[in-house]
Amino acid sequence: MLPEDNNTQQRPPFSAAELELRQTVWPALLANRSRSRCSAGRFDGALSDALLLLEKRPGWSKGHYRAAQALDGLERWVLWLQRGSEPHKTLP
């Protein structure tokens, strides 16, 4: 068991570089992991990654494409079409 940290100082705010990484690199990593999971037949995980990606960048077409790929693998593509223009907000 690790000793407790008694340091009461808060972490410094994120630097501009860290914020940029979170906004640009993280969504790309999620998109790539979603694609990899689809290729491996792990469609539930691919859908989770795609939906998280769409929360971070709702207008990014690659996120919608990755979600559609995962739903196709899960044979739930009709659900995607029925949900309208923002399915990531209404999927279970």
N, C-alpha and C positions, 0 to 999 in steps of 0.2 A: 504494500500500500504506500502510495506517495504521501509525503508530508504536506500538510496544508500550507498554502501560500498566505502569509500574514501581511503581504504587501497590499496596502489599501489604495495605492495609486491606480488611477484608471489608465487604460491604454490610450496612447495618443491617437488623434484622429487619423484616418487614412490619408496618405499622401495623394497627390493628383495622379501619380503613376499607378498606385494601387487601385484607385477608383476607375481609371481607364481600363485596367486589366479586367476588373469585375464587369465592366459594361461591354467590352469588346471580345475579350478572349473567352470568358466563361460561357457566353452563348454559343460560340463556335465549338467549344469542347463538348457541350451538351448535344449539339447537332451531330457531331462526329460520333459520340457515344451512342446516340439513338440509332444512327446508321449501322454501327457495328453490332448493336444488339439485334437489330432486324436481321442482319446477315447471319447471326448465330441462332436465329429462331426464338429469341427472347423478347417477344413482342410486348409483353406487359411492361418490362423495364424500358423498352424503347418508347412506349407511349408515355410513361412517367417522365422520361427525359424531355420528350417533345412538349409536353404540357408545361413543364417547368420553364423550358425555353420560351414558350409563348407568354408566360407570365412576365418574363423579363423583357421580351421584345415582341409584343403582340402583333405588330405589323410586318414582321419578317416572314417573307414567303417560304424560306427554307424551313422554318419551324412548322408551318402549316403542312408543308410537303412531308416532313418527317412524321408528323402525327398521322397523316393520311396513310403513309407506308405502314406504320404500326397497326392502325385500325384495319388495313387490308389484310395484314398477316393474321390478325385476330378474327378475320371475317366479320368485322363490324363496320365496313365501309359505308353501308347504307345509313348507319347512325350519323356518320360524319356529314353526309349529304342532307340529312333531315334537320340537323341542328342549325343551319343557316350560316351567316357570315362570321360569327364568332363562336364556333363550337367549343373552343377551349374553356369558355366560361360556363358551359352547361353540361360538360361531360361528367359522368359519375366518377 
